[in-house]
Amino acid sequence: MASRLAILWALVVLAVGVHQVQFWRSARLDTDVLALLPEDEQAPEVDAATRKLADDAGRQVVLLVGARDWPSAQRAADEASRVLSESTDLLEPAVVDTSALDQAVDFYRPYRDRLLTPAQRQWLSRATPEELGGTALMKLYQPAGARLTDWNADPLGLWQDWWQARAAETSARPRDGRLWLSGEGREWVLLTWKSKVSAFALGDGSRVTAAVERARAKVEATVPEGRLVAAGVPLYAEAAAAQASWEMSTIGFGSLAAVLLLVWLTFRSLRPIVLVGLSLTLGCAVALTVTALVFERVHLLTLVFGSSLVGVAEDYGFHYFAARQGKAPSERGPVMRSLLPGMVLALVTSVVAYLALGIAPFPGLRQMAVFSAAGLTAAFLTVVCWFPSLDTGALPVTSFSERFSASITRWPRVASTPAWWLTGAVLTVLVAVGIWKLEPRDDLRQLQGAPANLIADQRELGRLLGLPSPAQFFLVQGDSDEQVLAREALLKTKLDALVAQKVFAGYRAVSDWLPSEAQQREDAALSARAEAQAVAAVSASTGEAPTRAAFAPEPLLPSHFLSGPAAGAIRQQWLGTLGKARYSVLMLRGLNDPKVLPRLEEVAQGLEGIRWVDKTAEISGLLGRYRRIMGGLIAAGYLAVLLTLVARFGRQAWRAWLPSVLGTLLTLAIFGWVGAPLQLFTVLGLVLLLGMGVDYGIFLLEHPGDGSAWLAVALAGVSTLLSFGLLGLSATPALRSFGLAMLVGEVTIWILTPCFRLPPGKITHEN
């Protein structure tokens, strides 16, 4: 039977090896931060809107190159472009189509009579014939300049003003064949480049970032006070990939090296090192294969988290070799059979704890849960199926292991004495005060792990260009396109008052470019009446009678607009049909002060089909909700584990259970005393403590009085501390919070577990 299991596991490993070759050739690894975020359970359309706004900028790198004067800014832009153009295999300039405006003007020309700004609409509705005639005469006799059409076609200049309002949606203006803006004491040239490779492709290192940095250095070296500001998804993606790769190497290989050193010190044999290393390698390989098969793409942070698996998956190998030490090779089978009940129970509790991570709607957490559970199971199967067959030589007891095994007798044991009761009372007070001082903090911004220079550049570029925020917007819903556009128009009337109060800079809406049919008919009638009065006044004054141009008889429809040349500026905000409704997004510019967000939220109240979306606040709220849910899950999990332990150990089950409970409470108290915030990822670390901390007590109860069991527990504890301690050094705040919770909790549980071992007189199970 053992041989059949070994062969069956070998076939599985062979299949995993084939898959690994295919996986790394295709490099299906993801660094998209959005992939880690929770799905919006109540409103999938919000998630769809957020993703569409982000996806449209997936390959774009935006640069502002500035200097004290315009000629210097142009020279700086030329230097930056020359450096970037050297990376032709990586970057290409986003060509500005100089004919795009002409095409858009020609597209809109038949509909010019029904395109009015709110200010124009208000003026035309109250202007007298004399005012209209005077304006038309002024437009007729003003000096010739750049005009979109002749006077006969637009006697009041409405067309020109409408286009100026559209141009106000960005600060950049054409100048000398470039896009120019002025701000913060500099003249700036706007450059847009596109990455030729996916922003999330692995294997390109930080090449886009390196090219941008070379361009920055060149600008600063060749132009006095020259400056380059850059932002874009590829820069964030490369920073995340570089950080994750470094952490994978540090945490994974650092943990592996420490574990193998421990094995050498304990057993002084190459065979345990090779076999424990084999179980770890196969555990990680199987974990990656299972994760890749379950999910479309594997996130890099999953591998960073999974690299800490090294500190847990070697436990089974430690227990086998600790029990095998000093015994004849012929006893390999009996040794494994004696360990199997405890190892299975430990595996079940750990896997359940890992899979509990997948309850939250975080795709990243679900990947981590599957990766870790699969890796742990694979390491266990490797030990059970292969170790008895591959471990053929003698394994003498070393002096290090002998001394450490004997140290269990010197460990203090909990007893009903005044000293222990006093210690318990003091700890109870400290824990109660620490937990009372604990401060929950679920703000998503606290988990921001992007480099500070990227965030600073992004904010400065957004401030200079007046770019809309993709994290806060209004979602407009309707049963038809017409209803969506009409509701947008109603929302804009509310927002105009806040814009006038300078609460924020402005907005960008689809209905600015495509008014509703009803609005188009009203505006066409309004402009026709006003222009007729203006032309009549001009005729009475000059004796001329110009003829009004002919316009399209039918309104501009969404289908026609979206296929036209003008839609590119706004297409990303038109979501179309999602489910049974139609949706659009109204984006806001100049949201620099978080204090104004409540006022914007109030605008949506009472407006049917209008929803205010603050994605940052929504995710923060979701983090808090699942922090509370997972907290309840921990309590339920401890109860379930206690019942499982009672079934195995009877009245002594509390000895394996209580150290983990105390470790969890002490961890929370320490976080409270030092002022560390309580976050979802802190609680997730406590979930894993439930599974892994109980393992130590299980093995000490399974093998009471056996020094080899304490040796294995000690080695497992130290290696786990090394793994999760290194996670506490992660630059990703979520992983750092998780790692610190695991570090503090594991230390506490590892110290407490031997204190609750069985007294000398109780060496048998009480079933």
C-alpha positions in Angstrom: 0.0 0.0 0.0 2.8 2.4 0.9 4.6 1.6 -2.4 1.4 2.3 -4.4 0.9 5.7 -2.6 4.5 6.6 -3.3 4.1 5.8 -7.0 0.7 7.6 -7.2 2.3 10.7 -5.6 5.2 10.5 -8.1 2.8 10.6 -11.0 1.1 13.6 -9.5 4.5 15.3 -9.1 5.4 14.5 -12.7 2.2 16.1 -13.9 2.9 19.2 -11.8 6.4 19.4 -13.3 4.9 19.4 -16.9 2.5 22.2 -15.8 5.3 24.2 -14.3 7.2 24.3 -17.5 4.1 25.5 -19.4 3.2 28.0 -16.7 6.6 29.8 -16.6 6.8 29.9 -20.4 3.5 31.8 -20.5 4.3 33.9 -17.4 0.7 34.2 -16.3 1.5 36.4 -13.3 -0.5 39.4 -12.3 0.6 42.6 -10.5 -2.6 44.5 -11.0 -3.5 46.1 -7.7 -7.2 46.0 -8.6 -7.0 42.2 -8.7 -6.4 42.2 -5.0 -9.4 44.4 -4.1 -12.8 43.0 -3.0 -15.6 42.7 -5.5 -18.5 45.0 -4.9 -21.2 42.6 -3.8 -24.2 45.0 -3.8 -23.4 46.8 -7.1 -21.3 44.9 -9.7 -21.8 47.9 -12.0 -19.6 50.0 -9.6 -16.9 47.4 -10.0 -17.4 47.4 -13.8 -17.1 51.2 -13.9 -14.0 51.2 -11.7 -12.3 48.6 -13.9 -13.2 50.4 -17.1 -11.8 53.7 -15.9 -8.6 51.9 -14.9 -8.3 49.6 -18.0 -8.3 52.5 -20.4 -5.1 53.8 -18.9 -3.4 50.4 -18.6 -0.5 51.1 -21.0 -0.3 54.9 -20.8 2.5 56.9 -19.3 1.9 60.6 -19.0 4.7 63.0 -18.5 4.9 66.7 -17.9 8.3 68.3 -18.8 8.7 71.8 -17.4 11.1 74.7 -17.2 11.1 78.4 -16.3 10.3 79.6 -19.8 8.7 78.1 -22.9 11.8 77.7 -25.1 13.5 75.8 -22.3 10.4 73.7 -21.7 10.4 72.8 -25.4 14.1 71.9 -25.3 13.6 69.8 -22.1 10.7 67.9 -23.9 12.9 67.2 -26.9 15.6 65.8 -24.6 13.0 63.6 -22.8 11.5 62.4 -26.0 14.9 61.5 -27.5 15.8 59.4 -24.4 12.5 57.6 -24.4 12.6 57.0 -28.2 15.8 54.9 -27.6 13.5 52.2 -26.0 11.6 51.6 -29.3 11.0 48.0 -28.3 9.3 49.1 -25.1 7.7 52.5 -25.6 6.0 54.4 -28.4 4.7 58.0 -28.5 1.0 58.4 -28.4 0.6 60.4 -31.6 -1.6 63.5 -31.3 -3.8 63.5 -34.3 -3.9 67.1 -35.4 -6.8 66.3 -37.7 -8.9 64.9 -34.8 -10.4 68.3 -33.9 -11.3 69.1 -37.5 -12.9 65.7 -37.8 -14.9 66.3 -34.6 -16.0 69.7 -35.7 -17.2 68.4 -39.0 -19.0 65.6 -37.2 -20.8 68.0 -34.9 -21.5 70.7 -37.5 -25.0 69.4 -38.6 -26.0 69.4 -34.9 -24.5 72.7 -34.0 -27.9 74.3 -33.3 -28.6 71.9 -30.4 -25.3 72.1 -28.6 -25.4 74.7 -25.8 -23.6 75.2 -22.5 -25.7 75.9 -19.4 -24.5 79.5 -19.4 -25.5 79.9 -23.1 -28.9 78.4 -22.4 -29.5 80.7 -19.5 -28.4 83.8 -21.5 -30.5 82.9 -24.6 -33.6 82.4 -22.6 -33.5 85.9 -21.0 -31.7 88.0 -23.7 -33.7 90.7 -25.4 -33.7 91.1 -29.2 -31.6 94.2 -28.8 -29.0 92.3 -26.8 -29.0 89.5 -29.3 -28.7 91.9 -32.2 -25.8 93.8 -30.6 -24.0 90.6 -29.9 -24.4 89.4 -33.5 -23.2 92.8 -34.9 -20.2 92.6 -32.6 -19.4 89.1 -33.9 -19.9 90.3 -37.5 -17.5 93.3 -37.2 -14.9 91.9 -34.8 -11.4 91.3 -36.3 -11.0 88.1 -38.3 -9.4 85.4 -36.4 -9.5 81.6 -35.9 -13.1 80.6 -36.3 -14.7 77.2 -36.5 -17.3 78.5 -39.0 -18.4 81.7 -40.7 -20.7 84.3 -39.3 -23.7 83.3 -41.3 -23.7 79.8 -39.8 -23.1 81.1 -36.2 -24.1 84.7 -35.8 -24.0 84.7 -32.0 -20.7 82.7 -31.7 -22.4 79.9 -29.8 -20.4 77.2 -31.6 -17.0 78.7 -30.7 -18.0 79.1 -27.0 -19.3 75.5 -26.8 -16.0 74.2 -28.0 -14.1 76.4 -25.5 -16.2 74.8 -22.7 -15.2 71.4 -23.9 -11.5 72.4 -24.0 -11.8 73.6 -20.4 -12.0 70.0 -19.3 -8.2 69.9 -19.4 -5.6 72.5 -18.7 -3.4 71.5 -21.7 -3.7 73.7 -24.8 -2.1 73.5 -28.3 1.0 75.7 -28.7 3.6 75.4 -31.4 2.5 71.9 -32.3 2.7 70.7 -28.7 0.3 70.4 -25.8 1.2 73.2 -23.3 0.1 74.4 -19.9 1.4 76.9 -17.4 1.4 76.3 -13.6 3.4 76.5 -10.4 6.0 78.9 -11.8 6.9 76.7 -14.9 5.9 76.2 -18.5 5.1 72.6 -19.2 4.9 70.3 -22.2 2.5 67.4 -22.0 3.9 64.1 -23.4 2.0 60.9 -23.7 3.7 57.5 -24.3 2.4 54.0 -24.4 4.0 50.8 -23.3 4.2 48.2 -26.1 4.1 45.4 -23.5 1.4 44.7 -20.9 1.9 46.7 -17.8 1.6 43.5 -15.8 4.0 41.3 -17.9 6.7 39.5 -16.0 10.3 39.4 -17.1 10.8 43.0 -18.3 12.1 44.1 -14.9 11.6 47.9 -14.4 12.4 48.9 -17.9 9.7 51.5 -18.4 10.6 53.0 -15.0 14.3 53.0 -16.0 13.6 54.7 -19.3 11.6 57.4 -17.5 14.4 57.9 -14.9 17.0 58.3 -17.7 14.8 60.9 -19.3 14.4 62.7 -16.0 18.1 62.7 -15.4 18.7 64.1 -18.9 16.2 66.9 -18.4 17.7 67.9 -15.1 21.2 67.8 -16.4 20.7 69.7 -19.7 18.0 72.3 -18.8 18.4 74.8 -16.0 15.7 74.1 -13.3 14.2 71.5 -15.7 11.8 69.1 -14.2 10.0 65.9 -15.3 6.8 64.6 -13.6 5.6 61.1 -14.7 2.6 58.9 -13.8 1.0 55.8 -15.3 -0.2 52.3 -14.5 3.0 50.7 -16.0 5.1 52.6 -13.4 3.0 51.4 -10.6 2.9 47.8 -11.9 6.7 47.7 -12.3 7.2 49.1 -8.8 4.9 46.4 -7.4 6.6 43.7 -9.4 10.1 44.7 -8.4 9.1 44.9 -4.7 7.3 41.6 -4.8 10.2 39.9 -6.6 12.7 41.2 -3.9 10.4 40.1 -1.1 9.9 36.7 -2.6 13.7 36.2 -2.7 14.2 37.6 0.8 11.4 35.9 2.5 11.4 32.6 0.5 15.1 32.0 0.2 15.8 33.5 3.6 13.3 31.2 5.3 14.6 28.2 3.3 18.2 28.9 4.3 17.3 29.3 8.0 15.2 26.1 7.9 18.0 24.1 6.3 20.5 25.5 8.8 18.3 24.3 11.6 18.0 20.9 10.1 21.8 20.6 9.8 22.4 21.7 13.4 19.8 19.2 14.7 20.6 16.1 12.6 24.1 16.7 11.2 23.1 14.8 8.1 22.6 15.7 4.5 19.7 13.3 4.0 17.2 15.3 6.2 18.2 18.5 4.5 17.6 17.1 1.1 14.3 15.5 2.0 12.9 18.5 3.9 14.0 20.7 1.0 12.3 18.3 -1.4 9.0 18.5 0.6 9.2 22.3 0.6 10.0 22.5 -3.1 7.1 20.2 -4.0 4.8 22.0 -1.7 5.4 25.3 -3.4 5.3 23.7 -6.9 2.0 22.0 -6.3 0.6 25.1 -4.6 1.4 27.2 -7.7 -0.1 24.6 -10.1 -3.3 24.3 -8.1 -3.7 28.1 -7.9 -3.0 28.5 -11.6 -5.7 25.8 -12.4 -8.3 27.4 -10.1 -7.6 31.0 -11.0 -7.0 32.5 -14.4 -3.9 34.4 -13.3 -1.6 34.1 -10.2 -0.9 37.3 -8.4 2.7 38.1 -7.5 1.7 38.9 -3.9 0.3 35.4 -3.7 3.8 34.2 -4.2 5.1 36.6 -1.7 2.6 35.4 0.9 3.2 31.8 -0.2 6.9 32.1 0.3 6.1 32.2 4.1 4.7 28.6 3.6 8.3 27.5 4.0 8.0 28.2 7.7 5.0 25.9 8.1 5.4 23.1 5.5 8.6 21.7 7.0 6.8 20.8 10.3 5.9 17.3 9.1 9.5 16.6 8.0 10.7 17.9 11.4 8.4 15.6 13.3 9.3 12.6 11.2 13.1 13.0 11.6 12.9 14.0 15.2 11.0 10.8 16.0 13.2 8.8 13.6 16.5 9.9 15.2 18.3 7.2 17.1 16.1 4.4 15.7 17.0 1.7 13.3 16.1 2.1 9.6 13.8 -0.8 9.9 11.5 1.2 12.2 10.7 3.8 9.6 7.2 2.5 8.9 6.2 2.2 12.6 7.6 5.7 13.3 5.5 7.1 10.5 2.4 5.2 11.6 2.8 6.5 15.2 3.0 10.1 13.9 0.2 9.9 11.4 -2.8 10.7 13.7 -1.2 13.8 15.1 0.1 14.9 11.7 -3.4 14.5 10.1 -5.0 16.4 12.9 -2.4 19.2 12.6 -2.9 19.3 8.8 -6.7 19.6 9.1 -6.5 22.4 11.5 -4.0 24.3 9.5 -5.7 23.8 6.1 -9.1 24.9 7.6 -7.4 28.0 9.0 -5.9 28.8 5.6 -9.1 28.2 3.7 -10.9 30.5 6.1 -9.0 33.3 4.5 -11.0 32.7 1.3 -14.3 33.6 3.0 -13.7 37.3 2.4 -14.5 38.5 -1.2 -10.9 39.4 -1.8 -9.6 37.6 -5.0 -6.0 38.0 -3.7 -6.9 36.5 -0.3 -8.6 33.6 -2.0 -5.6 32.9 -4.1 -3.4 33.0 -1.0 -5.7 30.6 0.8 -5.7 28.1 -2.0 -2.0 28.4 -2.5 -1.2 27.8 1.1 -3.7 25.0 1.7 -2.5 23.1 -1.4 1.2 23.7 -0.6 0.7 22.4 3.0 -1.2 19.3 1.8 1.5 18.6 -0.8 4.3 18.8 1.7 2.4 16.5 4.0 1.8 13.9 1.3 5.5 14.1 0.3 6.5 13.3 3.9 4.0 10.5 4.3 4.4 8.9 0.9 8.1 9.3 0.2 10.1 9.8 3.4 9.9 6.1 4.7 11.1 4.9 1.3 13.9 7.5 0.8 15.1 7.6 4.3 17.3 4.4 4.2 20.3 5.2 6.3 21.1 5.5 10.0 20.2 8.8 11.8 22.1 9.0 15.1 21.1 11.3 17.9 23.2 14.5 17.9 24.4 16.4 21.0 22.4 19.4 19.9 19.1 17.5 19.6 19.8 15.6 22.8 20.3 18.8 24.8 17.3 20.5 23.2 15.0 17.5 23.7 16.0 17.4 27.4 15.2 21.1 27.8 11.5 20.4 28.0 12.0 19.2 31.6 13.3 22.6 32.6 10.3 24.4 31.1 7.9 25.8 33.8 4.6 24.0 34.1 1.3 25.7 34.9 0.0 24.6 38.3 -2.6 25.7 40.8 -0.2 27.8 42.9 -0.4 31.3 44.3 2.4 32.4 42.0 0.6 31.2 38.8 -2.7 32.6 39.9 -1.0 36.0 40.5 0.7 35.8 37.1 -2.7 35.0 35.5 -4.4 37.9 37.3 -1.7 40.4 36.1 -1.8 39.1 32.5 -5.6 39.4 32.6 -5.4 43.0 33.6 -2.7 43.8 31.0 -4.7 42.0 28.2 -7.9 43.7 29.1 -6.3 47.2 29.1 -4.4 46.4 25.9 -7.6 45.2 24.1 -9.5 48.3 25.4 -6.8 50.5 23.9 -6.9 48.7 20.6 -8.0 51.0 17.7 -9.6 49.6 14.6 -8.4 51.4 11.4 -9.8 50.2 8.1 -8.9 53.1 5.9 -7.7 51.7 2.6 -5.1 54.5 2.3 -3.3 53.1 5.4 -2.6 50.0 3.2 -1.0 52.1 0.3 2.2 50.5 -0.6 3.3 52.4 -3.7 6.6 54.3 -3.6 6.3 57.8 -2.2 7.9 59.4 -5.3 5.2 57.8 -7.6 2.4 59.0 -5.4 3.9 62.6 -5.3 4.3 62.7 -9.0 0.7 61.4 -9.5 -0.7 64.1 -7.3 1.3 66.9 -8.9 0.4 65.8 -12.4 -3.3 65.5 -11.5 -3.2 69.0 -9.9 -1.5 70.6 -12.9 -3.7 68.9 -15.5 -6.9 69.0 -13.5 -7.5 65.3 -14.2 -10.7 63.7 -12.9 -10.4 61.3 -10.0 -11.1 57.6 -10.9 -11.8 56.8 -7.2 -14.8 59.1 -6.6 -17.5 59.6 -9.2 -21.3 59.6 -9.8 -22.8 56.5 -11.3 -25.9 57.4 -13.4 -28.5 54.7 -14.1 -31.5 54.7 -16.3 -33.9 52.4 -18.2 -32.8 53.9 -21.5 -30.0 56.1 -23.0 -32.4 59.0 -23.0 -33.1 58.6 -19.3 -29.4 58.3 -18.4 -28.6 61.5 -20.2 -31.5 63.4 -18.7 -30.6 62.3 -15.2 -27.0 63.4 -15.9 -28.3 66.9 -16.9 -30.3 67.1 -13.6 -27.2 66.1 -11.6 -25.1 68.8 -13.3 -27.5 71.5 -12.3 -26.8 70.5 -8.6 -23.1 70.3 -9.2 -22.9 73.7 -10.9 -23.7 75.4 -7.6 -20.7 73.7 -5.9 -18.4 74.5 -8.8 -19.4 78.2 -8.4 -18.5 77.9 -4.7 -15.1 76.5 -5.7 -15.8 73.3 -3.8 -14.2 71.4 -6.7 -12.9 72.5 -10.1 -15.5 70.9 -12.5 -16.8 67.7 -14.0 -16.8 65.7 -17.1 -20.0 64.2 -18.3 -21.2 62.3 -21.4 -24.2 64.6 -21.7 -21.8 67.5 -22.2 -20.9 65.9 -25.5 -24.2 64.2 -26.2 -27.2 65.9 -24.7 -30.5 64.0 -24.4 -32.9 64.1 -27.3 -35.3 66.3 -25.3 -32.5 68.7 -24.4 -31.4 68.8 -28.0 -34.9 69.7 -29.2 -35.2 72.4 -26.5 -31.8 73.9 -27.4 -32.5 73.8 -31.1 -35.7 75.7 -30.7 -34.0 78.1 -28.3 -31.1 78.8 -30.6 -33.3 79.1 -33.7 -35.5 81.7 -32.0 -32.5 83.7 -30.6 -30.6 83.6 -33.9 -33.7 84.6 -35.8 -34.1 87.7 -33.6 -30.4 88.4 -33.9 -30.4 88.2 -37.7 -33.5 90.3 -37.8 -31.8 93.0 -35.8 -28.7 92.9 -38.0 -30.9 93.1 -41.1 -32.7 96.1 -39.7 -29.3 97.8 -39.0 -27.4 96.9 -42.1 -30.0 96.1 -44.7 -28.6 92.6 -45.2 -30.7 89.5 -44.7 -28.3 86.5 -44.1 -29.8 83.0 -44.4 -29.5 80.6 -41.5 -27.6 77.4 -42.2 -29.6 74.1 -42.5 -29.1 71.6 -39.7 -29.8 67.8 -39.3 -33.5 67.1 -38.9 -33.0 64.3 -36.4 -31.2 64.6 -33.0 -27.8 63.1 -32.5 -28.2 59.6 -31.1 -25.8 57.7 -28.9 -25.1 55.0 -31.5 -24.1 57.6 -34.0 -22.1 59.6 -31.5 -20.1 56.6 -30.1 -19.0 55.6 -33.6 -17.9 59.1 -34.4 -14.6 60.9 -34.0 -15.7 63.0 -31.0 -16.5 60.0 -28.8 -12.8 59.2 -27.9 -12.7 61.9 -25.3 -15.6 60.5 -23.3 -16.2 56.9 -24.4 -14.7 55.4 -21.2 -17.5 57.1 -19.2 -20.3 55.5 -21.2 -20.8 52.0 -19.7 -23.8 51.1 -21.8 -26.0 48.1 -20.7 -25.1 46.3 -17.5 -27.8 43.8 -16.5 -31.2 45.3 -17.3 -30.2 49.0 -17.0 -28.0 51.5 -18.8 -25.2 53.4 -17.0 -22.8 56.3 -17.4 -20.1 57.8 -15.2 -19.9 61.5 -14.3 -16.3 62.3 -13.2 -15.1 65.2 -11.1 -12.0 67.4 -11.4 -10.1 69.1 -8.7 -11.0 66.9 -5.8 -8.0 67.8 -3.7 -9.6 68.1 -0.3 -11.2 64.9 1.2 -13.4 67.2 3.5 -15.6 68.1 0.5 -16.6 64.5 -0.2 -19.6 64.5 2.2 -21.0 67.5 0.4 -20.8 65.7 -2.9 -22.5 62.6 -1.4 -25.4 64.9 -0.3 -25.9 65.9 -3.9 -26.9 62.4 -4.9 -29.5 62.1 -2.1 -33.0 62.4 -3.5 -32.0 62.1 -7.1 -33.4 58.9 -8.7 -30.9 56.8 -10.5 -27.9 58.7 -9.2 -25.3 57.0 -6.9 -22.3 58.6 -5.4 -19.3 56.3 -5.5 -16.3 56.8 -3.2 -14.4 53.6 -4.0 -11.8 54.3 -1.3 -14.5 54.7 1.3 -16.4 51.7 0.1 -13.4 49.4 0.2 -12.5 50.8 3.6 -16.0 50.0 4.8 -15.7 46.5 3.4 -12.4 46.0 5.1 -14.0 46.9 8.4 -17.1 44.7 7.8 -15.0 41.7 7.0 -12.6 42.4 9.9 -15.6 42.0 12.2 -16.9 38.9 10.3 -13.4 37.3 10.5 -13.3 38.2 14.2 -16.5 36.3 14.8 -15.1 33.4 12.6 -12.0 33.2 14.9 -14.3 32.7 17.9 -16.4 30.1 16.1 -13.1 28.4 14.8 -11.7 28.1 18.3 -14.9 26.5 19.5 -14.8 24.0 16.6 -11.1 23.2 17.2 -11.9 22.6 20.9 -14.6 20.1 20.0 -12.2 18.4 17.6 -9.5 18.2 20.3 -12.0 16.9 22.9 -12.8 14.1 20.6 -9.1 13.1 20.5 -7.8 14.1 23.9 -10.9 14.2 26.2 -10.6 16.3 29.3 -6.9 17.2 28.5 -7.9 18.9 25.2 -7.7 22.4 26.9 -3.9 22.0 27.2 -3.5 22.1 23.4 -6.2 24.7 22.9 -5.6 27.3 25.6 -2.1 28.5 24.5 -3.5 29.6 21.1 -6.3 31.4 22.7 -3.9 33.2 25.1 -1.5 33.9 22.2 -4.4 35.6 20.2 -5.5 37.7 23.2 -1.9 38.7 24.0 -1.2 39.7 20.4 -4.3 41.9 20.4 -3.2 43.4 23.7 0.3 44.1 22.5 -1.0 45.8 19.4 -3.2 48.0 21.7 -0.3 48.9 24.0 2.0 49.9 21.2 -0.7 51.8 19.3 -0.6 49.5 16.2 -4.0 49.6 14.4 -6.3 46.7 14.2 -6.9 45.9 10.5 -8.5 43.0 8.5 -5.0 41.7 7.7 -4.1 41.7 11.4 -7.2 39.6 12.1 -6.3 37.2 9.2 -3.0 36.6 10.9 -4.9 35.6 14.0 -7.0 33.2 11.9 -3.8 31.3 10.9 -2.6 31.3 14.5 -5.7 29.3 15.3 -4.6 26.6 12.9 -0.9 26.6 13.4 -0.6 27.4 17.1 -2.8 24.4 18.0 -0.4 22.1 16.2 2.2 22.5 18.9 -0.1 21.4 21.6 -1.4 18.5 19.5 2.1 17.0 19.1 3.0 17.5 22.8 -0.3 15.8 23.8 0.1 13.0 21.2 3.6 12.2 22.5 3.7 13.2 26.2 7.0 13.0 27.8 8.7 12.4 24.4 11.7 14.8 24.0 11.7 14.3 20.2 8.2 15.8 20.0 9.4 18.9 21.8 12.4 19.0 19.5 10.1 18.9 16.5 7.8 21.6 18.0 10.7 23.8 18.8 12.2 23.5 15.3 8.8 24.1 13.7 8.2 27.2 15.9 11.6 28.7 15.2 11.2 28.2 11.4 7.7 29.6 11.4 8.9 32.7 13.3 11.6 33.2 10.7 9.2 33.0 7.9 6.5 35.2 9.2 9.0 37.5 10.9 10.4 38.3 7.5 6.8 38.9 6.2 6.8 41.6 8.9 9.5 43.4 6.9 7.4 43.5 3.8 7.0 47.0 2.1 3.4 46.0 1.4 1.5 47.3 4.5 -1.2 44.6 4.4 1.5 41.8 4.4 3.5 43.7 7.1 0.5 43.9 9.4 -0.3 40.2 8.8 3.4 39.2 9.4 3.7 41.2 12.6 0.5 39.6 14.0 1.9 36.2 13.1 5.3 37.0 14.6 4.0 38.2 18.0 1.3 35.5 18.1 3.7 32.6 17.2 6.3 33.7 19.8 3.7 33.9 22.5 2.1 30.5 21.6 5.5 28.8 21.2 6.5 30.0 24.7 3.2 29.1 26.4 2.5 25.7 24.9 5.1 23.7 26.9 3.8 25.3 30.1 0.5 23.4 29.5 2.0 20.0 28.9 0.7 17.0 30.8 1.8 16.5 34.3 4.2 13.5 34.8 1.5 11.3 36.2 -0.8 11.6 33.1 1.1 10.1 30.2 -1.9 8.3 28.5 -4.8 9.8 26.5 -8.1 10.4 28.2 -10.5 9.5 25.4 
